């Protein structure tokens, strides 16, 4: 009697790793990193390299182009390698945010960097929590979209606000995992799941990027395993004991978290399930 055929796995192929598309921009890495808070510009440069990112965000209002030794930040960023993403950090009303966005556009035009037509929008509510002002954020988003900006919009983890920002024309909605620089990770994964469900309904390629609150590599993996399309972070690398090592960890967390999401995790079960099927079959899926 012939041996029964061995059933093929559901899929033996590794899912394709597609680049991240935000508006007209295509990024090879799904990790976006910042340039602030480093002890030195050389340490920043080494960390950016170790992260594997090809997009770095620069705070137009807060960033000092020259450090205390007179060194220029831009001399440590290879503009042929990185797309710059100007951001409006430090703005507390829509008027200031729009003005800073325009300034960032002019700076990047002078550098002939492809990031001149987009901006990461932040409009903060207060200086203690650094949480976004939802009304001012929505107002600024509409104004910038009307001026032709591709707006990546920092917001809270409120699903309703996320839907309104997308409807206002945001190229990407960027819900916070937790308060900026707090290192608390993703405090409300359920809200992030709802945001992903709402924003991708009928539009599965719409990019949702987790921004703020990341503390370590497991936070990055978690964001991707939940289905986020990208992660933006800064403090978690810049303030780590060994920033270059942490940047390397973040690179690998991005790759592993994204691949785990694509692979499809097993469902959580209340009770145990033997890993060796009792009926002798090669595979036995109870779901």
C-alpha positions as CSV (number, residue, x, y, z in Angstrom):
1,X,0.0,0.0,0.0
2,X,1.4,3.4,-1.0
3,X,2.4,5.9,1.6
4,X,-0.2,8.7,2.0
5,X,1.1,12.0,0.5
6,X,2.6,14.5,2.9
7,X,0.3,17.6,3.0
8,X,1.9,20.8,1.8
9,X,2.1,23.7,4.3
10,X,-0.3,26.5,3.7
11,X,2.5,28.5,2.2
12,X,6.2,27.7,2.1
13,X,7.2,31.0,0.6
14,X,8.5,33.9,2.7
15,X,6.1,36.9,2.3
16,X,7.4,39.6,0.0
17,X,9.0,42.5,1.9
18,X,7.5,45.5,0.1
19,X,8.9,49.0,0.7
20,X,6.9,51.5,2.6
21,X,5.0,54.0,0.4
22,X,3.9,57.3,1.9
23,X,2.3,59.5,-0.7
24,X,4.8,59.7,-3.6
25,X,7.7,58.6,-1.4
26,X,9.0,55.1,-1.3
27,X,11.2,54.0,1.6
28,X,13.3,50.9,1.6
29,X,13.2,50.7,5.4
30,X,10.0,50.9,7.5
31,X,11.9,52.5,10.3
32,X,12.1,56.3,10.4
33,X,14.6,57.8,12.9
34,X,15.2,61.3,14.4
35,X,18.3,63.4,14.7
36,X,17.9,65.1,18.0
37,X,19.2,64.5,21.6
38,X,22.5,62.8,20.6
39,X,25.7,63.5,22.6
40,X,27.5,64.2,19.4
41,X,26.9,64.5,15.7
42,X,29.3,61.7,15.0
43,X,27.3,59.4,17.4
44,X,24.1,60.5,15.5
45,X,25.7,59.6,12.2
46,X,26.8,56.2,13.4
47,X,23.4,55.5,14.9
48,X,21.6,56.5,11.7
49,X,23.8,54.1,9.7
50,X,23.2,51.3,12.2
51,X,19.5,51.7,12.1
52,X,19.2,50.8,8.4
53,X,16.8,53.7,7.9
54,X,16.8,55.7,4.7
55,X,14.6,58.5,6.1
56,X,15.4,60.8,9.0
57,X,13.3,63.5,10.5
58,X,14.6,66.9,11.5
59,X,12.8,69.4,13.8
60,X,12.9,72.6,11.8
61,X,12.0,74.8,14.8
62,X,14.0,73.1,17.5
63,X,17.0,71.6,15.7
64,X,20.3,73.5,16.0
65,X,22.1,73.1,12.7
66,X,25.4,73.9,14.5
67,X,26.5,72.2,17.7
68,X,28.7,73.8,20.4
69,X,31.8,73.0,18.5
70,X,30.5,74.8,15.4
71,X,29.8,71.6,13.4
72,X,26.9,71.5,11.0
73,X,24.2,68.9,11.5
74,X,23.8,68.5,7.7
75,X,27.5,67.7,7.3
76,X,26.8,64.5,9.2
77,X,23.7,63.4,7.1
78,X,24.4,62.0,3.6
79,X,21.7,63.7,1.6
80,X,22.3,61.3,-1.2
81,X,21.4,58.4,1.1
82,X,18.7,59.8,3.3
83,X,15.4,61.5,2.5
84,X,14.8,64.2,5.1
85,X,11.4,64.5,6.7
86,X,11.0,68.0,8.2
87,X,8.7,68.2,11.3
88,X,7.0,70.9,13.2
89,X,7.9,69.8,16.7
90,X,7.6,72.5,19.3
91,X,4.6,74.2,17.7
92,X,1.5,74.8,19.8
93,X,-1.0,76.2,17.3
94,X,-1.9,75.7,13.7
95,X,-0.5,79.0,12.5
96,X,3.0,78.3,13.9
97,X,2.9,74.7,12.5
98,X,2.0,75.9,9.0
99,X,4.8,78.5,9.1
100,X,7.4,76.0,10.2
101,X,6.3,73.5,7.6
102,X,6.8,76.2,4.9
103,X,10.2,77.0,6.3
104,X,11.2,73.3,6.2
105,X,10.0,73.1,2.6
106,X,12.2,76.0,1.6
107,X,15.3,74.6,3.4
108,X,14.9,71.3,1.7
109,X,14.4,72.9,-1.7
110,X,17.7,74.7,-1.3
111,X,19.3,71.3,-0.5
112,X,17.6,69.7,-3.5
113,X,16.4,66.9,-1.2
114,X,13.3,64.9,-2.2
115,X,11.7,65.6,1.2
116,X,10.8,69.1,0.3
117,X,7.1,68.3,-0.5
118,X,6.2,66.5,2.8
119,X,6.1,67.2,6.5
120,X,5.5,65.5,9.7
121,X,2.9,67.6,11.4
122,X,3.0,68.1,15.2
123,X,0.7,70.6,17.0
124,X,1.0,70.0,20.7
125,X,-1.5,70.8,23.4
126,X,0.8,71.5,26.3
127,X,4.5,71.3,27.2
128,X,4.1,68.7,30.0
129,X,2.4,65.8,28.2
130,X,3.4,66.8,24.7
131,X,0.1,65.3,23.6
132,X,-1.4,66.6,20.3
133,X,-4.0,69.3,20.2
134,X,-6.6,67.5,18.1
135,X,-8.5,70.6,16.9
136,X,-5.4,72.6,15.9
137,X,-3.9,69.5,14.3
138,X,-6.9,68.9,12.1
139,X,-6.9,72.6,11.2
140,X,-3.2,72.6,10.3
141,X,-3.5,69.4,8.3
142,X,-6.3,70.8,6.1
143,X,-4.3,74.0,5.5
144,X,-1.1,72.1,4.6
145,X,-2.9,69.7,2.3
146,X,-4.4,72.6,0.5
147,X,-0.9,74.0,-0.1
148,X,0.2,70.8,-1.7
149,X,2.1,69.2,1.3
150,X,2.0,65.5,1.8
151,X,1.2,65.5,5.5
152,X,2.3,62.7,7.9
153,X,0.1,63.6,10.9
154,X,1.1,62.9,14.5
155,X,-2.0,62.2,16.6
156,X,-3.2,60.5,19.7
157,X,-4.4,56.9,19.6
158,X,-8.1,58.0,19.2
159,X,-9.6,56.1,16.3
160,X,-12.2,58.8,15.5
161,X,-9.5,61.5,15.2
162,X,-7.5,59.2,13.0
163,X,-10.4,58.8,10.6
164,X,-10.9,62.6,10.5
165,X,-7.3,63.2,9.7
166,X,-7.3,60.7,6.9
167,X,-10.5,62.3,5.5
168,X,-8.7,65.7,5.7
169,X,-6.1,64.4,3.3
170,X,-3.2,63.2,5.5
171,X,-0.8,61.0,3.5
172,X,-0.2,59.0,6.7
173,X,-1.8,59.0,10.2
174,X,0.8,58.5,13.0
175,X,-0.8,57.5,16.3
176,X,1.3,57.7,19.4
177,X,2.2,54.5,21.2
178,X,2.6,56.6,24.4
179,X,3.7,60.2,25.2
180,X,6.7,61.5,23.3
181,X,10.1,60.4,24.9
182,X,8.4,58.4,27.7
183,X,9.7,55.0,26.6
184,X,6.5,53.4,27.8
185,X,5.9,51.5,24.5
186,X,2.4,50.9,23.1
187,X,0.0,51.5,26.0
188,X,-3.2,50.8,24.2
189,X,-2.8,48.1,21.5
190,X,-6.6,47.8,21.2
191,X,-6.9,51.4,20.0
192,X,-4.1,50.8,17.5
193,X,-5.9,47.8,16.2
194,X,-9.1,49.8,15.8
195,X,-7.2,52.6,14.0
196,X,-5.7,50.1,11.6
197,X,-9.1,48.5,11.0
198,X,-10.8,51.9,10.3
199,X,-8.1,53.5,8.2
200,X,-7.4,50.4,6.0
201,X,-11.1,49.5,5.4
202,X,-11.3,49.5,1.6
203,X,-7.8,51.0,1.5
204,X,-5.3,48.3,2.7
205,X,-2.2,50.1,1.5
206,X,-2.9,53.3,3.5
207,X,0.2,53.8,5.7
208,X,-0.2,53.9,9.5
209,X,3.0,54.7,11.3
210,X,3.4,54.4,15.0
211,X,5.1,57.6,16.3
212,X,6.3,58.3,19.9
213,X,6.8,56.4,23.1
214,X,9.0,53.6,21.9
215,X,11.5,52.5,24.5
216,X,13.2,49.4,23.2
217,X,13.3,46.9,20.4
218,X,10.3,44.8,21.6
219,X,8.1,47.9,21.3
220,X,9.0,48.2,17.7
221,X,8.3,44.5,17.1
222,X,5.0,44.8,18.8
223,X,3.9,47.8,16.6
224,X,4.7,45.8,13.5
225,X,3.1,42.6,14.8
226,X,-0.1,44.6,15.3
227,X,-0.1,45.6,11.7
228,X,1.6,49.0,11.7
229,X,3.3,49.9,8.4
230,X,6.1,51.9,10.0
231,X,7.6,53.2,13.2
232,X,9.2,56.6,13.9
233,X,11.4,57.0,16.9
234,X,14.3,59.1,18.2
235,X,14.8,59.1,22.0
236,X,14.9,55.3,22.4
237,X,18.1,55.3,20.3
238,X,19.6,58.7,21.2
239,X,19.3,58.2,25.0
240,X,20.2,54.5,25.1
241,X,23.3,53.7,27.0
242,X,24.8,52.5,23.7
243,X,22.9,54.2,20.9
244,X,24.6,52.4,18.0
245,X,23.8,49.1,19.6
246,X,20.2,50.1,20.2
247,X,19.9,51.4,16.6
248,X,21.0,47.9,15.4
249,X,18.5,46.3,17.6
250,X,15.7,48.6,16.2
251,X,16.7,47.6,12.7
252,X,16.3,43.9,13.5
253,X,13.1,44.5,15.4
254,X,11.6,46.2,12.4
255,X,12.5,43.3,10.1
256,X,11.4,40.6,12.6
257,X,8.1,42.3,13.6
258,X,7.1,43.0,10.1
259,X,7.9,39.4,9.0
260,X,6.0,38.0,12.0
261,X,2.9,40.0,11.0
262,X,3.1,38.8,7.4
263,X,3.7,35.2,8.6
264,X,0.4,35.2,10.6
265,X,0.6,34.3,14.3
266,X,-1.3,31.5,15.8
267,X,-4.5,32.4,17.7
268,X,-4.3,32.8,21.5
269,X,-6.0,29.9,23.2
270,X,-7.3,29.6,26.8
271,X,-6.1,26.0,27.1
272,X,-3.1,23.9,26.0
273,X,-2.9,22.2,22.7
274,X,-0.5,19.3,22.2
275,X,2.2,20.1,19.6
276,X,2.2,16.5,18.4
277,X,-1.2,15.6,16.8
278,X,-2.9,12.5,18.3
279,X,-4.2,11.2,15.0
280,X,-0.8,10.7,13.5
281,X,-1.2,13.4,10.8
282,X,1.6,15.7,9.9
283,X,-0.5,18.8,10.6
284,X,-3.6,19.5,12.6
285,X,-5.0,23.0,12.7
286,X,-8.0,23.5,15.0
287,X,-8.7,26.9,13.4
